Amino acid sequence: MVNCSGDNTCLVDLTNVSGPVTFFGAPGATAGFLRTDTYTYSLLNLNGATGITFANLTFDDGPPDPACTPYLMNGSEIYPCQPTIYVGNSSSILFEQVSVLHSKQNGIAFAGSQGITIQDSIVQDAGVFGIWSGSDQSTISSNVSITNNLIEDSESNGIFLSFTQNTTLKRNTLQHNQYVALFQVCGGGCAGGQIDMLNNSSLQIYSNEIIDGQIDLNNATGQTWGIEIDNQNTNVLITNNEITNNVGAGIGADGGATGTNFLITGNNIYNNGTNLFDLPGNGIQESGDCFTPP
Protein backbone atom coordinates (compact mmCIF):
# COMPACT_ATOMS: atom_id res chain seq x y z
CA MET A 1 0.00 0.00 0.00
CA VAL A 2 1.07 3.56 -0.69
CA ASN A 3 0.52 5.63 2.47
CA CYS A 4 0.00 9.31 1.84
CA SER A 5 -1.39 12.52 3.28
CA GLY A 6 -1.75 16.07 2.11
CA ASP A 7 -3.24 17.83 -0.89
CA ASN A 8 -3.16 15.75 -4.10
CA THR A 9 -0.37 13.48 -2.85
CA CYS A 10 -2.52 10.38 -3.43
CA LEU A 11 -4.15 11.63 -6.63
CA VAL A 12 -4.26 9.30 -9.64
CA ASP A 13 -5.47 11.65 -12.39
CA LEU A 14 -6.33 9.94 -15.68
CA THR A 15 -7.57 12.74 -17.91
CA ASN A 16 -7.98 11.96 -21.62
CA VAL A 17 -6.06 8.69 -21.24
CA SER A 18 -6.88 6.06 -23.88
CA GLY A 19 -6.25 2.37 -23.34
CA PRO A 20 -6.37 -0.49 -23.24
CA VAL A 21 -4.47 0.03 -19.99
CA THR A 22 -4.67 -2.16 -16.87
CA PHE A 23 -3.65 -1.10 -13.37
CA PHE A 24 -3.45 -4.08 -11.04
CA GLY A 25 -2.02 -5.31 -7.78
CA ALA A 26 -0.12 -8.57 -7.51
CA PRO A 27 -2.26 -11.57 -6.50
CA GLY A 28 -2.14 -12.24 -2.77
CA ALA A 29 -0.84 -8.76 -1.96
CA THR A 30 -2.65 -5.71 -0.59
CA ALA A 31 -1.85 -3.06 -3.16
CA GLY A 32 -3.28 0.41 -3.57
CA PHE A 33 -3.56 3.65 -1.63
CA LEU A 34 -4.19 4.49 2.02
CA ARG A 35 -5.08 8.14 2.63
CA THR A 36 -5.08 9.50 6.17
CA ASP A 37 -6.18 13.12 5.65
CA THR A 38 -7.20 15.79 3.11
CA TYR A 39 -10.36 14.64 1.31
CA THR A 40 -10.87 17.61 -1.02
CA TYR A 41 -9.98 15.49 -4.07
CA SER A 42 -10.75 11.97 -5.27
CA LEU A 43 -8.05 9.33 -4.92
CA LEU A 44 -8.81 8.19 -8.45
CA ASN A 45 -10.12 10.71 -10.96
CA LEU A 46 -10.99 9.67 -14.54
CA ASN A 47 -12.18 12.28 -17.01
CA GLY A 48 -12.39 11.65 -20.74
CA ALA A 49 -10.64 8.31 -20.27
CA THR A 50 -11.36 5.16 -22.24
CA GLY A 51 -10.39 1.49 -22.06
CA ILE A 52 -9.06 1.44 -18.48
CA THR A 53 -9.13 -1.56 -16.09
CA PHE A 54 -8.44 -1.53 -12.33
CA ALA A 55 -7.97 -4.95 -10.72
CA ASN A 56 -6.96 -6.28 -7.30
CA LEU A 57 -6.45 -2.82 -5.83
CA THR A 58 -7.51 -1.18 -2.57
CA PHE A 59 -8.52 2.45 -2.20
CA ASP A 60 -8.73 3.19 1.52
CA ASP A 61 -9.73 6.62 2.82
CA GLY A 62 -8.54 5.87 6.31
CA PRO A 63 -9.78 7.07 9.70
CA PRO A 64 -13.00 9.03 10.38
CA ASP A 65 -12.99 12.77 9.71
CA PRO A 66 -15.94 14.74 11.18
CA ALA A 67 -15.12 17.65 8.86
CA CYS A 68 -16.45 15.55 5.96
CA THR A 69 -19.97 15.17 7.42
CA PRO A 70 -22.56 16.42 4.87
CA TYR A 71 -25.05 19.06 5.97
CA LEU A 72 -27.96 21.14 4.71
CA MET A 73 -27.61 24.84 3.91
CA ASN A 74 -30.62 26.83 2.69
CA GLY A 75 -32.27 23.57 1.67
CA SER A 76 -29.29 22.35 -0.37
CA GLU A 77 -27.10 19.35 0.46
CA ILE A 78 -23.46 20.29 1.04
CA TYR A 79 -20.71 17.68 0.72
CA PRO A 80 -17.41 19.02 2.13
CA CYS A 81 -15.34 16.06 0.86
CA GLN A 82 -15.00 14.23 -2.46
CA PRO A 83 -15.72 10.63 -3.60
CA THR A 84 -12.93 8.10 -3.33
CA ILE A 85 -13.29 7.23 -7.04
CA TYR A 86 -14.85 9.54 -9.63
CA VAL A 87 -15.44 8.67 -13.30
CA GLY A 88 -16.72 11.41 -15.59
CA ASN A 89 -17.32 11.46 -19.35
CA SER A 90 -15.40 8.23 -19.81
CA SER A 91 -16.02 4.88 -21.53
CA SER A 92 -15.13 1.20 -21.18
CA ILE A 93 -14.03 1.39 -17.55
CA LEU A 94 -13.73 -1.84 -15.53
CA PHE A 95 -13.33 -2.23 -11.76
CA GLU A 96 -12.66 -5.87 -10.83
CA GLN A 97 -11.72 -7.21 -7.40
CA VAL A 98 -11.36 -3.68 -6.10
CA SER A 99 -11.89 -2.67 -2.45
CA VAL A 100 -13.14 0.85 -1.74
CA LEU A 101 -13.04 1.47 2.00
CA HIS A 102 -14.00 4.23 4.44
CA SER A 103 -14.96 6.79 1.79
CA LYS A 104 -15.68 10.25 3.16
CA GLN A 105 -18.33 10.87 0.50
CA ASN A 106 -19.33 8.34 -2.19
CA GLY A 107 -17.30 5.17 -2.70
CA ILE A 108 -17.54 5.02 -6.51
CA ALA A 109 -19.21 7.86 -8.41
CA PHE A 110 -19.71 8.03 -12.16
CA ALA A 111 -21.54 10.39 -14.48
CA GLY A 112 -21.89 10.96 -18.21
CA SER A 113 -20.05 7.71 -18.97
CA GLN A 114 -20.60 4.60 -21.08
CA GLY A 115 -19.61 1.01 -20.42
CA ILE A 116 -19.00 1.15 -16.67
CA THR A 117 -18.50 -2.28 -15.06
CA ILE A 118 -18.06 -2.84 -11.31
CA GLN A 119 -17.69 -6.52 -10.44
CA ASP A 120 -16.37 -8.88 -7.75
CA SER A 121 -15.55 -5.88 -5.56
CA ILE A 122 -16.18 -4.50 -2.06
CA VAL A 123 -17.53 -1.06 -1.20
CA GLN A 124 -17.55 -0.68 2.57
CA ASP A 125 -18.23 2.11 5.07
CA ALA A 126 -18.98 4.93 2.61
CA GLY A 127 -19.75 8.29 4.21
CA VAL A 128 -22.65 8.93 1.80
CA PHE A 129 -23.51 6.52 -1.05
CA GLY A 130 -21.64 3.31 -1.81
CA ILE A 131 -22.14 3.71 -5.58
CA TRP A 132 -23.68 6.84 -7.15
CA SER A 133 -24.46 7.85 -10.73
CA GLY A 134 -25.49 11.13 -12.27
CA SER A 135 -27.30 14.25 -11.06
CA ASP A 136 -29.35 15.39 -14.08
CA GLN A 137 -30.09 14.76 -17.76
CA SER A 138 -26.70 16.15 -18.79
CA THR A 139 -24.90 13.36 -16.88
CA ILE A 140 -26.66 10.25 -18.21
CA SER A 141 -24.55 7.08 -18.19
CA SER A 142 -25.30 4.00 -20.32
CA ASN A 143 -24.41 0.30 -20.46
CA VAL A 144 -23.69 -0.05 -16.76
CA SER A 145 -23.09 -3.41 -15.06
CA ILE A 146 -22.83 -3.75 -11.27
CA THR A 147 -22.31 -7.46 -10.58
CA ASN A 148 -21.31 -9.75 -7.72
CA ASN A 149 -20.21 -7.05 -5.29
CA LEU A 150 -20.49 -6.65 -1.52
CA ILE A 151 -21.79 -3.20 -0.59
CA GLU A 152 -22.21 -2.67 3.12
CA ASP A 153 -22.34 -0.07 5.88
CA SER A 154 -22.92 2.98 3.66
CA GLU A 155 -24.33 5.81 5.75
CA SER A 156 -26.86 6.55 2.99
CA ASN A 157 -28.00 4.33 0.09
CA GLY A 158 -25.71 1.45 -0.85
CA ILE A 159 -26.51 2.11 -4.52
CA PHE A 160 -28.13 5.37 -5.61
CA LEU A 161 -28.79 4.78 -9.29
CA SER A 162 -29.86 7.87 -11.19
CA PHE A 163 -29.84 9.00 -14.82
CA THR A 164 -28.69 5.74 -16.40
CA GLN A 165 -29.74 3.77 -19.48
CA ASN A 166 -29.37 0.02 -20.01
CA THR A 167 -28.17 -0.88 -16.52
CA THR A 168 -27.97 -4.24 -14.75
CA LEU A 169 -27.62 -4.90 -11.02
CA LYS A 170 -27.18 -8.62 -10.39
CA ARG A 171 -25.81 -11.02 -7.76
CA ASN A 172 -24.81 -8.23 -5.38
CA THR A 173 -25.09 -8.38 -1.60
CA LEU A 174 -26.27 -5.17 0.04
CA GLN A 175 -26.14 -5.25 3.82
CA HIS A 176 -26.78 -2.62 6.50
CA ASN A 177 -26.70 0.39 4.18
CA GLN A 178 -28.73 3.57 4.85
CA TYR A 179 -27.92 3.16 8.52
CA VAL A 180 -27.49 6.87 9.36
CA ALA A 181 -29.96 8.62 6.98
CA LEU A 182 -27.81 11.72 6.82
CA PHE A 183 -30.29 14.49 6.08
CA GLN A 184 -32.84 14.49 8.88
CA VAL A 185 -35.45 16.58 7.07
CA CYS A 186 -38.20 14.53 8.75
CA GLY A 187 -36.99 15.42 12.25
CA GLY A 188 -34.94 12.26 12.70
CA GLY A 189 -33.41 9.46 10.63
CA CYS A 190 -35.64 9.22 7.54
CA ALA A 191 -36.76 6.18 5.54
CA GLY A 192 -34.65 5.25 2.52
CA GLY A 193 -33.55 2.20 0.55
CA GLN A 194 -30.37 0.19 0.40
CA ILE A 195 -30.97 0.59 -3.36
CA ASP A 196 -32.58 3.81 -4.59
CA MET A 197 -33.50 4.59 -8.20
CA LEU A 198 -34.34 7.84 -9.94
CA ASN A 199 -34.79 8.66 -13.65
CA ASN A 200 -33.43 5.43 -15.16
CA SER A 201 -34.48 3.60 -18.31
CA SER A 202 -33.93 -0.07 -19.23
CA LEU A 203 -32.99 -1.21 -15.74
CA GLN A 204 -32.80 -4.81 -14.51
CA ILE A 205 -32.32 -5.70 -10.84
CA TYR A 206 -32.14 -9.43 -10.26
CA SER A 207 -30.59 -12.16 -8.10
CA ASN A 208 -29.40 -9.73 -5.42
CA GLU A 209 -29.43 -10.24 -1.66
CA ILE A 210 -30.65 -7.11 0.16
CA ILE A 211 -30.56 -7.68 3.90
CA ASP A 212 -30.30 -6.22 7.40
CA GLY A 213 -31.28 -2.64 6.62
CA GLN A 214 -31.67 -0.55 9.75
CA ILE A 215 -31.22 3.07 10.77
CA ASP A 216 -29.15 2.84 13.91
CA LEU A 217 -30.03 6.27 15.35
CA ASN A 218 -32.27 6.39 18.38
CA ASN A 219 -34.33 9.23 16.89
CA ALA A 220 -35.10 7.40 13.63
CA THR A 221 -38.46 8.66 12.32
CA GLY A 222 -38.44 6.22 9.40
CA GLN A 223 -36.51 3.04 8.74
CA THR A 224 -34.39 1.44 6.04
CA TRP A 225 -36.08 -0.18 3.04
CA GLY A 226 -34.60 -2.85 0.81
CA ILE A 227 -35.41 -1.09 -2.49
CA GLU A 228 -36.67 2.49 -2.78
CA ILE A 229 -38.42 3.62 -5.97
CA ASP A 230 -38.25 7.30 -6.79
CA ASN A 231 -39.62 9.11 -9.84
CA GLN A 232 -39.41 8.40 -12.89
CA ASN A 233 -38.17 5.00 -14.11
CA THR A 234 -38.98 3.32 -17.42
CA ASN A 235 -38.64 -0.30 -18.61
CA VAL A 236 -37.67 -1.78 -15.24
CA LEU A 237 -37.64 -5.42 -14.11
CA ILE A 238 -37.03 -6.35 -10.45
CA THR A 239 -36.99 -10.13 -10.09
CA ASN A 240 -35.49 -13.09 -8.20
CA ASN A 241 -34.09 -10.96 -5.36
CA GLU A 242 -33.89 -12.00 -1.70
CA ILE A 243 -35.06 -9.01 0.35
CA THR A 244 -35.21 -9.73 4.04
CA ASN A 245 -34.64 -8.41 7.56
CA ASN A 246 -34.99 -4.75 6.63
CA VAL A 247 -36.63 -2.80 9.47
CA GLY A 248 -38.57 -0.69 6.97
CA ALA A 249 -40.27 -1.89 3.78
CA GLY A 250 -38.86 -4.62 1.58
CA ILE A 251 -39.76 -2.59 -1.53
CA GLY A 252 -41.41 0.82 -1.35
CA ALA A 253 -42.27 3.78 -3.54
CA ASP A 254 -41.75 7.40 -2.57
CA GLY A 255 -44.82 9.60 -2.63
CA GLY A 256 -45.92 10.30 -6.19
CA ALA A 257 -43.41 7.91 -7.77
CA THR A 258 -44.49 6.63 -11.18
CA GLY A 259 -43.11 4.13 -13.66
CA THR A 260 -43.58 2.99 -17.23
CA ASN A 261 -43.36 -0.71 -18.10
CA PHE A 262 -42.20 -1.33 -14.54
CA LEU A 263 -42.60 -4.89 -13.18
CA ILE A 264 -41.79 -6.38 -9.76
CA THR A 265 -42.17 -10.16 -9.77
CA GLY A 266 -40.65 -13.43 -8.54
CA ASN A 267 -38.85 -11.97 -5.51
CA ASN A 268 -38.57 -13.45 -2.01
CA ILE A 269 -39.61 -10.58 0.27
CA TYR A 270 -40.04 -11.49 3.93
CA ASN A 271 -39.25 -10.60 7.56
CA ASN A 272 -39.23 -6.88 6.78
CA GLY A 273 -41.05 -4.21 8.77
CA THR A 274 -43.60 -4.27 5.99
CA ASN A 275 -42.94 -6.12 2.78
CA LEU A 276 -44.43 -3.59 0.35
CA PHE A 277 -45.13 0.12 0.78
CA ASP A 278 -47.30 2.16 -1.63
CA LEU A 279 -47.20 -0.63 -4.23
CA PRO A 280 -48.37 -1.18 -6.83
CA GLY A 281 -48.26 2.44 -7.91
CA ASN A 282 -48.98 4.49 -10.99
CA GLY A 283 -47.44 2.48 -13.82
CA ILE A 284 -45.68 0.12 -11.38
CA GLN A 285 -46.94 -3.49 -11.40
CA GLU A 286 -46.31 -6.08 -8.66
CA SER A 287 -47.31 -9.74 -8.85
CA GLY A 288 -45.98 -13.22 -8.20
CA ASP A 289 -43.71 -12.35 -5.28
CA CYS A 290 -43.30 -14.61 -2.24
CA PHE A 291 -43.74 -13.14 1.25
CA THR A 292 -42.82 -16.14 3.40
CA PRO A 293 -39.35 -17.65 4.00
CA PRO A 294 -38.42 -20.30 1.41
Secondary structure as UniProt FT lines:
FT   STRAND          2..4
FT   TURN            7..8
FT   STRAND          12..15
FT   STRAND          18..24
FT   TURN            27..28
FT   STRAND          32..35
FT   STRAND          44..47
FT   STRAND          50..60
FT   HELIX           66..68
FT   STRAND          71..73
FT   TURN            74..75
FT   STRAND          76..78
FT   STRAND          85..88
FT   STRAND          91..101
FT   STRAND          108..111
FT   STRAND          114..119
FT   STRAND          122..124
FT   STRAND          131..133
FT   HELIX           137..139
FT   STRAND          141..147
FT   STRAND          150..152
FT   STRAND          159..162
FT   STRAND          164..170
FT   STRAND          173..175
FT   TURN            185..186
FT   STRAND          192..198
FT   STRAND          200..206
FT   STRAND          209..211
FT   TURN            218..219
FT   STRAND          224..229
FT   STRAND          233..239
FT   STRAND          242..244
FT   STRAND          249..253
FT   TURN            255..256
FT   STRAND          258..265
FT   STRAND          268..270
FT   STRAND          274..277
FT   STRAND          281..286
//
